[in-house]
């Protein structure tokens, strides 16, 4: 039922799009028709090597996201487990998470140039502080009765963290990573809009200069499809790794 309703929405959206474009309500200059979009997308894939742009963008997202997770998850767990660590880091993390990653692009270009490092850092900055704070909150919300029971049974602080806090918060941490991965796609496109010679964002900028809305829409749809697939894979992995969280 849920899948059917989801498909129905896309069919309605496609029907309205077709009506607006084929009916002449909007000029093709401003909005390509679905057929034109497919034609332009096929041309991108077969003639202009768009598959490479897709691959490089996916690599950038995963690279920056993994780097952010490797830093943020342990630090977030430490902040949620120990009040002194939270008191030390929380003011700066709360401040930094409101800073837009795109605002750092001019500085990052000066520091790292316009190569891959700059794009990875944009994604890293955009994701790391969000993950830290959300993981800290998830760990800090662990049921107190579980913690007290562990202490009663003789566990020390480190044992409570390893055997109670981390296992209890693991499903929430995995869900946090799934959500932030979606945000990482917005950061990579912004990074590729400036000073890039490859990637989906670069293709969109080139298409905008040529007033080719078909290619622009195709690029946007590709991003959405990749995000949908990655979201499904994340959900499936979480379901298999943490089946108790579905109860």
N, C-alpha and C positions, 0 to 999 in steps of 0.2 A: 504493500500500500504506500509506504513512504517513498520507495523508489519510483513508483508510478506517478505520484504527485510531483516529485522533483523533475521527472522527465516532462510532465505536462507543462510545468512552468517554462522550461526551455522551448518547448514547441510553441507556446503562446508568444514568448518573446520573439522567436524566429518569424512567426506569422505577422506580428506587428512591424518588425523590421522590414520584412518583404513588402508589406502594404505601403509603408512610408516611402520606400525607395522605388519600387516598381510603379507605384501610383503617382509618382512625380511630385510628391509633397515636399521632398528635399532634393536639392541639386546633388548629382553624383560627385561634384567637387567637394562637398562637405560631408557626405556620407555614402560610401560605396554600398551596393546591394550585396546580399549574401553570395550570389553567384560570382560577382566581381571579386569579392573578398577571397573566395576559394581559388579563383583563377590566379589572382596575385600571389596567394600563398603557395600555390603549386610552382609558380614561376620563381619565387624566392628559394624554394627547396631544390629545384632542379637546375636552375641557371646561375644563382647567386650564392650558393653555398651557405644557405641560412641554417642548415643543420649544424655547422661549425659554431655559428653564433649561439645557437641553443645550448650546445655542449659547453661552451666557455662560460656562459652565464650560469648554468647549473653548477659548474665547478667552482665559480666564485661564491655562489650562495653557500654551498656545502663547506667550502674552505673557511670562509669567515664565520659561519655558524658553528662549526666544530671547534674552532679556536675560542670563540666566545663561551661555548659550553664547557670546554676544558678548564677555563679560568673561573667561570661564574658558578658552576654547580658546587665544587668544593668550598668556595668562599661563602656561597649562600647557605650551605649546610653548617659551616662553622658559625656563621652569624645567627642561625636559628638555634644552634645548640648551646652556645656560650654567650652570655650577656655581655661580657667584656669585649668580645670580638664585635658584637652587634653595635655596642656603644661607640667603638672606634671607627667602624666603617660606615654605619648607617647614614650619618649626616651627609657624607660626601656622595654615597651612592644615590640617595634620595635627590640630591642636587643635580647630579650628573644625568640621571635618567630623563630629566626634562629638557636636556639639551638636544636639539635636533641633529641627527647625524649629518644631514646635508650641509649644516653650517660649518662643519669641519673640512669640507672638501677643498676649499682654497688653501687652508693650512696643510692638509695632507698632500696636496699637489706640490707645495713648496718643499715639504719634508721628504716625500717619497717619490715624487715625479708622477707621471700619468700611467705607470705600469700596473701590474697586478697587485703589488703591495698596497697601493693606494685604495684600490677597490675592496680588497680584503679588510683593510682597516675601517673603511666606512661601514661595512656590515658588522664588523666586530664591535665598533663603538655603538652602533644602533641596537645591538642585541645584548651585549654583556651586562649592562646595568639593569636592564629589565629582568633578565634571568636571575641575577643575584638577589634582587629584592623579592621576587616572587618565590624563589626557592627558600629563602630565609623565612618568609611567612608560612609556607607549607610545612617546613620542619618545626617551626615554633608552635604550630597548631596541633601537634601530636597529642593524643589523649594523655592527660596527666596520670590517669590511673595505671596506664601501661608503664610509664616511667617510674612511678612509685613502686609498682610491683617488681620491676627489675632491680631497683635499689634494695628492696626488701629481701630479694633473693641473693643479694651479695654482689651485684654488678657494680663496677666502678663507672666513672664518668665516660671513659672511652668505650667501655663495654655497652653502656646505654646508647651511645651514639651509633655504634656499629650494629647492635642487635635489636634496637627499638626504634630510634628516630629515623635512620635511613630506610629500613624496610617499610616502616609505616608511611613515610612520605614519598617513597619511590613512585607509586602510581601517579601522584600529583605532579612530581617532578617531570615524569615522562609527558604528561599532558601539557605542562608549561613549555617544554621544549617543542612540542607539536605546534602550539600557538605562536611561539616566537619565530619558528621557522617560516611561518606565513608572513610575519613582519619583515623578515630578512629579504624577501623578494622585493618589497618596496624600496629597501635601501640599495639593493644592487642596481635596480633600474635607474635610480637617481644618480648613482655613481657612474653608470655607463652613459648617461646623458651628457656628461661633461668630460672632455679629454679622453675619449675612448675610440679605438679603431675596430672594435669587434664587440659582439654581444647583442642581445635583443634590444637593449636600450639604444645602442648605436644605430641599429637598423631603423628603429622608430624615428630617430632624429633625422636620418637621411631621407626617410619616406615623407616626413613632414616638410622638408625643404622642397621635395618634388610634388607636394600636394597630393600624394598617393594615399588616400584614406583606406583603400583596400588593404595595403600592406600594413598600415598602422593597426587596423582592427585585427588583422591576422596575428600580428605580434602580441597584441593584448590577449587574444584568445589562447594563444600558445602558452602564455604565462599562466592563465587561469587553469588550463588543462594540466600543466605540470604541477601546479599547486594542488589541484584536486587529487591527482595520483599520489603525490607525496603525502597528502593528508590522510588518504585511505591507507597507505602503507604504514604510516605512523600509528593510526588507530588499530590496525590489525596487529602490529607488533606489540602495542600496549595491551591488547586483549589477550594475547598469548603469554606475555611475560607476567602480567598481573591479573589473572582471572578472578581473584578474590575481590578486586576493586569494582567488579560489575555487579556484585551481589547487592 
